Amino acid sequence: MCISKAILALAFVALVSTSCSQGDIHKMRTITVSGTGKVYVTPDKATVDLTVITRDDDIKLAQKENAGTMKGVQAALLGIGILPEDIQTYDYGISQDSYWKDSEREFGKYNVSNRIRVTMPDVEQASDVIDVAIKNGATGVDGLSLSYKDEAAAVKKARTLAIENARAIAEESCGAAGTRLGKVLVMEELSSGARPPYMALAASNSISQTWGGEAPVYYDSGDASDATPISSGKKEIRVVMSIVYELR
């Protein structure tokens, strides 16, 4: 008899607990929306990656020639106003050509490569950097990227726009459903960052020169119309926010 009463008591507690839980879920009706904020800025900072590659049967001569050429490139860049701290070596390598002949592996010339990254606060200066570097012996442009100095402020603005966009979507949905929007329960940033313009994407591909046994010959036409054209275009800063609102 006592056992039966205990079972009934437990069943009653479980029923009350279930009812309360269902009531809480009903009170916490929610709506989840995503909002997007976009800000367009004009890039005002450029980075150019330059390469000097030399080839020779003698590794020491290849190194010596590479060092001399790179010194000339850097001196020329300093001559057009690039600061020493804005020139950084980011890669240096030595390799040797090899190939198979009559089932035997033979070795050819040594290749020495020295790569530097040049940063400048003026996008228009990128054109001069490329032209001057090539004129003074650089054998390739490995990449060009454009950025915006105050990108943090642009991201902040885009985030605010994303939140406003999410709320507008939620209010519109609530109006159509005949309910009211409550407080924010959860807020999550799904993505943020900059999308480069087409020009920067295209320029990120390697623009390099290759040759057989002889080094390339450089010349200076002296015609300003031959300067490398660089266009900053527009850069998109995008932020996506996911927000969970309570429904009243």
Buried (B, 14 or more C-beta within 10 A) or exposed (E): EEEEEEEEEEEEEEEEEEEEEEEEEEEEEEBEBBBBBBBBBEBBBBBBBBBBBBBBEEBEBBBBBBBEBBEBBBEBBEEEEBEEEBBEEEEEEEEEEEEEEEEEEEEEBBBBBBBBBBBBEEBEBBBBBBBBBBBBBBBBBBBBBBBBEEBEEBBBBBBBBBBEBBBEBBBEBBEEEEEEBBEBEEEEEEEBEBEBBEBBEEBBEEBEBEEEEEBEEEEEEEEEEEEBEBBBBEBBBBBBBBBBBBBE
